[in-house]
Amino acid sequence: MTELAAPIVADPGPIDTVANAADTPDQLQPYRELGLKDDEYSRIREILGRRPTAAELAMYSVMWSEHCSYKSSKVHLGYFGETTTAEMKEKMLAGIGENAGVVEIGDGWAVTFKVESHNHPSYVEPYQGAATGVGGIVRDIMAMGARPIAVADPLRFGPADAPDTARVLPGIVAGIGGYGNCLGLPNVGGEVVFDASYAGNPLVNAMCVGAMRTEDLHLAFASGAGNKIILFGARTGLDGIGGVSVLASETFSDAGGRKKLPAVQVGDPFTEKVLIECCLELFHAGLVVGIQDLGGAGLSCATSELASAGDGGMHIALETVPLRAAGMTPAEILSSESQERMCAVVTPENVDAFMAVCAKWDTIATVIGEVTDGDNLVIDFHGETVVDVPPRTVAHDGPVYHRPVQRGEGQDALVANTAETLPRPASPSELRAEILRMAASPNLCSRAWVTDQYDRYVRGNTVSAQPADAGVVRIDEESGRGIAVATDCNARFTALDPYTGAQLALAEAYRNVATSGAVPTAVTNCLNFGSPEDPHVMWQFSQAVRGLADGCAQLGIPVTGGNVSFYNQTGSQAILPTPVIGILGVLDDVAKRVPSGFRNDGDVIVLVGRTLAELDGSEWAHVVHGHLGGRPPAVNLEHERRLAALLAAAATDGLLTGSHDLSEGGLAQGLVEACLVGGHGATVSLPTPGVLDPFVTLFAESAGRVLVTVTPERAEELLSRAAEANLPAQRLGAVGGEVLAVEGVPALPLDELRTAWEGTLPALFGA
């Protein structure tokens, strides 16, 4: 293993011990620079009965940060628990509060999945910020005892043609691809969205899915006095210090001479790949009592959370931690977010076997402490005690804020500013030009420039990936059992109505999974919002949480975990509220999954769902007029549930030959994508003659709609099933030819459509 040892400073200065802290109660401490409020610092002193040491102050500051403690969101996130029924929990093996949610999927298999944010690091250092975002979420999945099997990446950027987008996007995409490809994990889904609100604050959300046998589930706790604490993986360095707070490395010490170091972690995917295999062998050998990954807040998080969840205390000898920089202080060692590290609890009789497995994989492993029968987390450094704290006060009993929640004064004006009066194309030639313009627009064009940089089929179990509506991965080769995943969020809809917008995001992800033929089973989320100190942002957040929780209760699927990311704004300008929703679905046999698009000449095209005059917040209003206002489309979750059931049953019975969700861009964009993805043209009639004008029919973004194809001899069977399920459905036309021929619109050759759809991102960011 390559060792990166370079002296940063010869003498870090005197070490602040617990004894010193008791003797010097009035010593000034830089708690504000570490992100702590005056009352938070006072509370720490009250908990300890003295001033904290520098190491303790560092621990509390990172663990009480917004990222780790959820101090502004806890009071709202509790609503998930209030709305989750016993029936929804039946298949859950682990849920909110664990490293990742885990659900049973049948035949003794379980799947764990989660999505998290790495937004600010990816703005500061795009490649490493995005790469380590992937690495962190992968370790969350590893910590549950699972093998990571796939990743997905919901991304948001500023305007596609903005200089800063050109700076951050290529690096972020390269970081995601570079790390995930080296790990050998297929990238099967995600989004790329552009909007001015993300300028200066891109969103880099990373999702990972893992699979395991149900008996292999592991949780993060330290129990059993005398059990050993083993740190294994990469060495600990100065990179990543302050990654979850406002910390800069020199605030940990008064010693001069230390240069500033980046708060963004530096990733090594090859080390993580070895760590994955090492962990899996340790799990299968039964050598682990409890385990925790080291991500945000590093050892501060791992030790305090393990001890807090256990049945005793913990003692750590900090000087035993393998370092890759000389002169690191205890505070720096505890707060470092160096990547590719795990912390395990191991019984004494299993330590030698544990070390042997690590040696086999050339993975550094060190006993750094043990579980005690005391109550506190005690950390020594070269024989001096630098931390002596009740672990729960660090890990779980941080501050809880009841932030002011108020619907902003401008919300009424936003809702009143509808798209009704926006000029619209009227003639057939104008409609044709609008279809081409929309197909080439940044939010609707092909994502191949991005996804071609990802390995989507490594390991050989990917059944569907982008540009399919959902990624499908085989779990068990013998039975064919598999899973489907999709992530979605239309932030413009959420800005117009946060409650409904969150439900629309839920409905779209749910529907995308259903179009593959999978049964939607569980939910994760990454809730990206502006500053929680803004009452309007907290109103958006609280409404979105309630909308999501109520929606999940109505659909009967649980939220198994997630992430909150606040302070996403540039100056006083917050991003559009962006609650990204991830859905996991289950397929009994991936061979019966439904492919995306128009695949076979002669197939009948059927539209399931009803189109209404819903253009507020639409992609058309955004692209053509730069407009945002009005009310989002109505959401009917009972309709979505019936639609998903119809699609799953039809897939099982081999009824469908293709499917595609309708969302951004409406029917026009859905037809374009279905033709280009499937490689076949189509001739279609518009579904609402005399009810809606052709423009509204083509570009409205009503929810609850899918395009499906069936063979001619089974078309009536599909229509009959839809009627029995009380779902509107009608024939639109047939697949075939080399053009998209829409009633009343001059024909669009597929070559012309493909040029428009595929040319945008390469022109912006290079071929």
N, C-alpha and C positions, 0 to 999 in steps of 0.2 A: 504494500500500500504506500502511495506517495505521502511523504510527511512534509507539511508546510510549517516549519518552525522558523520564525524570524523575530529577533528581539525588537520589541516596539519601544520599550523604555527600560532603562537599566534598573531603576528603583521606583516602584509604584508608590512608595511612601508608607507610613505606618498603617497597620491594619486596625480598623475600628472594631473592637470586640464588645460583647455584651457587658463585660465588667466596666469597660470604658464608658459605655452608654449610661450605665447606672451612676457613674462618678461624675459625668459631665452633662447634667440634664439640660443646661441652657445653651449647649453648642448649637450654633446656627447650621441649618441643613437646607440644601437646595431642593426642597420638596416641590415648589412651584415649577421649577425647571423640569422636574420629572413628571409633570402633568397632574400633580395632586392639588386639590383645593385646600384652603385653610382648614375647613371643618373635617376634611378627610384626614389630614395630618394630625389634627387634634384627636380624632377617633383612634388612630393608630397608637398614639401615646397613651390613651386611656386603656386600650386593650392590653398593652404591654406593661403599663405602670411605670414607664420610663420613656426616654427618647429612643427611637429605633436606631440600630446601627446602620452604617451605610449599606450593608448587604440586605438587612431587613427592609430598609426604605426602598431599595431597588426592587425587592420582591413584591412589596405591597403596591408600588407604583405600576408595575407591569400587570400584576394580577387584578388590580382595581381599575385598569384602563377600560375604556368602553368596549374594546375588542374582546377582552377576556371575561369581564364581569357582567356585561349586558345591563349595566346599571340604569340606563335610561329606557330599556325595552322590557325588563323583567315584568313590570306591572301589566304590560299588555300581552306579553307572550303567554302568561298564565291562562289566557282565554282558550288556548289550544287544549289544555288539560280539561277545562270545563266542558268542552264540546266533544271530546273523544269518548265514545261509548265503549262499553265492554265488548260489544260485538266487533267494533273497529279494531280493538286491541288483540283479538283472538290469535291472529297470525304473527303478531309482533313479538320478537324475542328480545329486542332492545329498542329504546326509543329516545325521546328528548332527554338530554343530559348526558348521554353516552357519546363516545367519539363519533359514532355513526349509527343510524337506524338499521335494524336487522329484521327481516320478515321471512317467514317460511314460505316456500313456493311448491312444496310437494316432493314426494319420493325421497324424503330425508335431506333435501337441499334447502339452504337458506341463502339469501342475498342481502348484502349490506350496501348502502349507497348514501352519498351526501354531497352537497355542493357548498363551497366556501368562496370567499372573496380574497383577492390579492390586488386590490385596486390601486392604492397609493404607491406601494413598492413598484408596480408596473409602470407608473407614470415617471417615477424617479429614474429607474433603470429598467427599461422595457424587457430586455431579454431575460435577465436574472429574476426580475420580479415575476414574470409570467412562468418561467421555468420552475421556480421554487414554489409557486402557487400549485402547480401540478404535483410536485414532490410532496408538499404538505398534505394535500387531500389524499394522496395515495397512502401515506403513512397512517392517516386516520382509519382507512379501510384495513390496512395490515393489523392495526391494533385491536381489531375485533376478531382476529383469528382467520381472516379470509385471504384468499389469493385475489389481488386486483386483476380484473379481466377487461376493463374498458374505461376510457375517459371521455368526457365531453366538455366543451368550453363555450359558454355563453359570453359574448363579448359586446361591449358598447364603446363607440368612439365619437369624437366630434365630427364636424362636417367632413365628408370624404375627401374634399379638395383642399382642406385646411393644412397649412404647413406643419402644425404640430401633430396632426393625424399621420402625416407622412413620416414624422419622426418616430412615433410610438408604435404604429400598427405593424410595420414589418418586423420590428424587434420582438414584439409580443407574440406574433404568429410564429416566428422562428424559435422563440423560447419554449412555447407550448410544444411545437413539433420536435425540437431538439431533445427535450427532456423525455417526453412521452415515447418518441421513437426509440430512444436508447433503452428505455425500460422494456420495450417490446409490448406496449399496451396500445391496442387499436383505439383511435379516436373516432367515435361513431356518431357524434351529434354535437349540437350547440347552435349558436346564432352569431351573426355579425350584423350589428345595427349601428347606423350613423344618425346623430342628432346634435344640434348645436349645444345642447345643455351639457353634453359630455366633454366639450372642449376644455382641456386642462384637467380633466378628471375622468379618464377612461375607466370602464368597469371590466375587470378581468375576473370572471367567476369560473371556478374549476370544479368539475363533477367527476367522481370516480365511483365505479361499481365493482364489488367483489363477490365472490361465491365461495361457499364452504358447506360442509356437512353440518347439520344442526348441532351435533355434539362437539364441534370444534370451536364454538363461540367462546371468546375470551373477553373479560371486562377489566376496567382499570381500577384496581384496589390493592392496597398493601395490607395483608393480614397475616397473623401467625408470628408471634414474637420469636426472634432469632432468624427468621427468613432473611435472605440476603437481597440487597438492591444492586442490580448489575446494570451498568451503563454500557451499551454496545452500539457499534456503528462507527461513524466518523469522529475525528477529534473535535474538540471545542475550540473555537477561535473568536476573534473580535468582530467578525462579520455578523450583521443582523442585530446588533445591540440597538435597542430602541425601536425595533420593528413594529411593536404593538402599542407604542406610546410616543411621546415627543422626545425620548431620550437621545442624547448625544453622548458618545463614549466618555468625554472628559468630565461630564457631570458626576461621574461615579467617584472621582478622586480629586483632591486638591493638588495632587502632584502635577508639576509642569512637565512639558516635554512630550506628552502624548498627542499625536496628531489625530485629527478627525478621521473616523472610519465610517464606511457606508452603513446605513441602517438596513439596507437591502441585503438579504442573505445571498450567498453564493452556492449554487447547487452543483452536485456531482452525480449525474444519473447512473453512472456505472457503479458507484458505491451503493446507491439505493437499490439497483437491480440485485446485487449480491445480498443486500440486507433483506430483500423480499424472500429470497430462497432460504436464507439462514433462518428467518423468522418462521417460515412454514415448516422447516424441519424441526425446529424447537417445539412448535405447537404439536406436531404429530407425534413427537417423542414424549409428550406429556411433561415437559420440563419447566413449564411456566405456570405460576400461581396467578399473577396479575401482570398487566403490561400497559404501558402508556407511551405514545410517541412524543417526541420533543419537537413541537412546532412553535407557535406563538408563546413568548415568555420562557421558552427553553426549560432549563432545570427548575426554575422557580415554579413553573406550572406542573411539571411532571412529579416533582417530589411532594408539593403541597396537595395536589389532587389525589395522588396515590394514598398519601397518609390520611387525608380527610375522608376518603371512601373506605378506609380500612377499620380495624378494630383496636388500634393502638397508636403509638407514636412512631417516630423514625429518627435514626441517627445517620448523618452523612459526614464522611471525611472528605472535604472538598479538594484537598491537595491531591487526592488519588485520581481525579478526573483527568483523562488524557487531553493535553492541550496542544494546539498548533501555533501558539504565540506565547512568547516569554513575558513574564511580568504582569500577567492578568490578575486583577484584584478579585476578591470573592464576589463583589457585586457584578463584575463583568462576566465571571464564569456562570453565575446564576441567571443572568439576563441574556446571555448570548443565544441567538437563534440560529446557530450553525446547523446546517441541514443533515439529513441522513443519520439521525440518532434515535435510539429507542431506550426505554428504561423498563427492566423486568424485575419482578419479585420471584425469587427462586428459593426453594427449601435447601438447607445446608447439604443434605445428602445428594442433591442434584446439581450442585455447583460445578463439580468436575465434568460431568456429562455435558452441561450447558457450555462450558468453556471449550470442550472438545468439538462441539458442533460449530462454534464460532471460529475456532482455529481451522477447521475444515474449509470454511468459506472465507478464510483470510480476513475475518472481521474482528477488529479490536474490541475486546470485552474486558471490563474491569469491575470488580466488586468495590462499590463506593460507599456502602453502608449496610444497615440492617433495620428490620422492623423491631421496635421496642415495646415493652409493656407500659410505657409512659403515655402521656397525653400530648406531648409537644413534638414538633419537628425541630430537631436540634442539629445544627450544621457547624462543624469545626473546620478550621483552616490552620494546618500545622500546629495542632494542639490547642488552639485558642477558639473559644466559642464565638461565632460571628452571627449566628441566627438561633433564636430560641423562641418559637412562636406557636400558638395553637393553630394547627394547619387549616382548620375550617375557616378561621378568620381571614386567611389569605385566599383560599380557593373558592369559598362559597358564600361567605358572609360579608361580602363587600357592600359598598353603599348602594342603596336603591332610591332612585329619583322618581318623583311624581312630577314630571315636567309639565308645564302648562300646555294644554291642548286647545287649540282654537282654530276654527275654520277661517281662513284668511279673507280679508275684505274683498280681494280681487276674484274670489272664486265665483261669485254670482255673475260678474261681468264675463268671465271665461265661459261659463255655461251658456250665457245668453248669446254669445257670439257664434252662431251656428254656421254651417257650410251651405245653408239653403240659398243664399244670394250669390255664391261664387259663380263666375261665368263657367259654362260647361260646353264641351264640344257637342255639336248637333248633327252635322252632316256625316254621312258614311265615311268620307275621306278623313274627316277630323277624328272620328272614333278610331279609325285604323291607325292614324298617327299617334293618338293617345295610348293605344295598346303597346305600340313600339316604344314610346317614350317611357312608359311605366316599366316595361320589361327591362329597360336599360338603366333604370334609376338605381342608386347605390343600395337601397334597402331591399330591392326585389331582384337584382341581377344575380347571375350565377356566383356562387361562393367557391368555385373550383380553384381560383388563384390561392385561396386560403387552404382549402381542404386537401389540395394536391401536395401540400407540404407536410401533411400528416400521413402516417401509415395507418390506414383504416382496416387492413385485413391481416395484420401480423397475428400469429398464433393459430390462424386458420379457422377460428370459430365465429368470425363476423359473418352474419347472414345478410344484413342490410346496414348501410351507412349513408351518410350524406351523398347525394341530395334527397334521400328518402325522408319521409316525414318523421320516422323514428328509427333509431339504431336498434338492430336486433342481433343478439349474441347467443350462441349455443352454450348451455351450461353442461349438459350431459350428453356425450356422444352416443351412448347406448340407447337412451330413450328419445333423444331429440329435444328434451325439455330446454327452454330458453327464456330469455327476458327481452323486453323492449324498453327503451328509455327515450324520453324527449324532454327538452326544456323550452320554456316559452315565457314571454312577457311583452305586451304592448304598453309601453310606458305612457304613451299619449292618452290611451284610454284611462290609465290610472290617474293621470293628472286631472282629467275631466271629472272622474268620480272614483276615488280610491277604493271604495267598497266593491263597486261593480267591476272596476278594472282588475282587481286581484282575482275576482271570480272568473273574468274572461281569460286571464292568463292560465288559471287552473283548468278551465274548460278547454282551451286550445291544446295545452300539453296532454290532457286526458284524451282528447279527440285524436291527436297525432299518434299516440300509442295505440289507440283503438283501430286506426286505419291499417295498422300492420296485422290486425287480427288478434292482438294480445288483450288480455283482461286487465285493465288498470287496477293496481293493487295498493300502492302506497305513494306518499308524497314527501319530497324534501323541498327546501326553499332557501334562497339567498336574498335577503331583504335589503336592497340598496337605496338609501335615502340621504337627504341633506343633513344639516346640523340639527341634533335633537334639542338644541337651545332655542330653536325657532318654533313657536307654537303651531304655525301652519304645517310645518314638516311633521310635527308630532301628531297633528290631526290626520294628515295623510297616512302616517304609519299606523296609527291605531285603527283607522277605518280599513286599511288594507289587511291587517291582521284579522280583524273581525270578519271581513269578507271571505278571506281564505279559510278560516276556521269553520264558519257557517257553511261554506261551500263543500268542504270536505265532509262535514257531518251529513249534508244532504246526499252526497255521492256515496257515503259509507266507506270512505278510505281514509286512513289515518295519516297525519303528519308525523313522520318518524324522527325528524330532526332538521336542523338547518343552521343558518348563520344570519347575523345582523351586521350590516356595514353602514355606519353613520358618517357624518362629516364629509360626504361626497359633494363638494361644491368648490367653485372657484370664486374667491372673495365672498360676496354675499349671494351669489347666484347658485342656487341648488340645482342638482340634476333633476330631470324628471323622475318622479317616484318609480322605482324599478324593482318590484317584487318578482324576481325570477323564480319560476316554479318548475321543479323537476318531477316527472311521474315515472314510476316503475310499473311495467306490466308483465304478465306471465303468459307464455305460450306452452301448451303441453307438448307441442311438436313444431319446431321451427320450420320443418318442411312444408307446413300448411300456412306459413305467413303469407300475407298479401303483398305483392310487389307494388312499387309506386309507379304511376303514370300509365299511359296508353301503350299496351304491349302487342296487341294482336289485331291485324286488319279484320274488320267485320264485327268486332265486339260492339255491343250496345253500351252507350254512355248514359248513365242515370245520375241525376242530381237528387240527393237525399237532403231534405231540409228546405226551409222557406226563405226567400230573399225579400227583404223589406227596404224601404228608402232610408238607409242608415249610412250616411257619408261623413258625419261628424267624427273628427279624429282619424279619418281615413288616410291611407298612404297617398291617394290621389290629391286630397286637400293639402297634404304636406308637401308633395313634390311639385305640384303645379302652382300652388298659391302660397306656400309657406304658412299655411293657416293651421291653427289649433284652437278649437272652441266647440261648444255644444255639448251634447251628451253622447256617451259611448253606446254601441249597440246593446240591445237588451240581451240578457243572459237567462237561459232556461236550463237549469241543471238537471231537471227531471228528463227533459228532451235529450240532453247529452248522455244521460245514463241509458236511456232506451236505445239511442243511436249506437253507443258502444256495445251494448248487448247484441244488437242486430249484426254489427260487423264481426264480432267474435264468433257468433254462431254461424254466420255465412262463411267465414274463413275455415272453420272446423269442417264444414260440409263441402268445401271446395267450390263454393258458388261464385266467388269473386275472382276475376282475372287481374284486377288492378284497382287502386284506390288513391285518392289524394285529397287532403284537407283543403278547405277554402278558408283563407284568413286575410292577411295583408294583400291588398291589390284586388281582392274579390274574385269573381268568376273569371274575368278576363285573364288575370295572372294565373289562376289555377289551370285554365285551359292551356296557356302558353307553357307552363312548367310540365304539365302532364304530357304534352306533345313532345317536348324536348328531352325530358327524362326518359320517356318510353321509346322515343325514336320513331313515332308514327304520327301522321297528321290526323285531322278529324273534321267532320262536317256536323255542325250543331245548329239547332234552333234556340232562340232565346226562350226562357221558361215562363216569362210573365207578360205575354202579349196583351195589350189593352189595360194592364194593371200598372206597370212601371215602364217608363221610357227606356229605350235600349241602353243609354248611358248609365242610369241608376242600376239597371239589371247587371251590367258588366262590372261596375266599380264599387257598388255598395259592399260593406264588409260585415254583413249579418253573420252572427255566430251560428254554430250548430249545423254546418253544411259540409258535405263531402261529395266528391265526384267518385263514382265507382263504375267499373266496367264488368260486364257479364257476357257470356256467349249468347247469341240470339235465342237459342232454344231454352235458355233459363231466365230470360229477362222477366217474363211474367211471374215466375216464382219469386224473384227478388221483390218485385212491386207488390206482390201479395203479402210477403213477409213484412214489408215496410208498413203496409196498411194495417196489418194485425198489431203492429207495435205502435200504431197511431203516429207514424212518421210520414210527413209529406214526401213524395217521391214521384219523379216523372222522367220519361225518356227525353234526352236532349238531342241525340243523334248517334253517329257511328264512328268508329275508328277506321282510319285508312287514308292513303294518299300522302302527298308531300307538302300539303298546305294545311293551315288552320283556316277553315271556312266558317265564319260566324254569320248567321242570318243578318242581312242588312249592312254588312261590313265587307269592303273589298278583301279578297283572299290574301292571306299572309303566308308566303312560302316559308317552310321551316328553316331554310338557309338564311333568309333575311332575319327571322326571329332569333336564330342562334347567334348571328353576328351581333345583334343588339344585346342579347342577354349575356353573352360570354365576354364581351369586349371591355366592359366598364372597369373592373378592378385591375386587369393588366395595364390598361391605359393610365390609371392613376398611380399604380405602385410598381410598375415594371413587369415585363413579361416573364 
